[in-house]
């Protein structure tokens, strides 16, 4: 059941009409470090109102399943991964199952996710490494996770934040694109982005921030045509105007099951 609509800071048209492109540019260009921290945290609070139910969109019941699903999600939608994993998880229930998997059979299970040969190698290697180094149990710390086949820093942060409740920032394509669009950083390197954003936002918020930003990127702040005129973050976004600012045109671009809730908050 969707939570009752919260009262959000208005993204009404009046402030938008006053903000010319030049005045907005000047305002953000003059922003101090303290101003940036305050703006970033304010945006996070607004995203909390927008996406109170933000969560990892990969289906899993234990840390190993999340690790496998995250490996499969490379260059593949979460929807497709979730369609693939039920049969996969039923067939391979633990690290030994992957370690001793018949490669051809495993590849067929994961073929729909794309790049299935490389992913099969990662899953078999992961199972073998877990048996050899960790008694078949996925470790719950970053240093050990990133040493495992198929698990880089981004995947490790997904696992830590969602399976072990260890705060982590997941810099995927959506996250990096949005924080650069918002002027939180200009860095392209995911590790640098992670550290910079980690200095802006309280550590306890890192995992949920990642979910909220990713939700916003998938539903409102699209890469090619963001729904600027229907965005709760408009007054705090230096890139406002990248997409349609007309409320009606922008509203048509808002996607996902939260669309009605988001448009209610923005007053559409």
Secondary structure as UniProt FT lines:
FT   HELIX           13..18
FT   HELIX           21..29
FT   HELIX           33..50
FT   TURN            51..53
FT   HELIX           63..72
FT   TURN            73..75
FT   HELIX           78..91
FT   HELIX           95..99
FT   HELIX           103..110
FT   HELIX           111..113
FT   HELIX           116..134
FT   TURN            135..136
FT   HELIX           142..145
FT   TURN            146..147
FT   TURN            149..150
FT   HELIX           153..163
FT   HELIX           173..181
FT   TURN            182..183
FT   HELIX           190..200
FT   HELIX           203..205
FT   HELIX           206..219
FT   HELIX           228..230
FT   TURN            232..233
FT   HELIX           234..236
FT   TURN            238..241
FT   HELIX           247..251
FT   TURN            252..253
FT   TURN            257..258
FT   HELIX           259..266
//
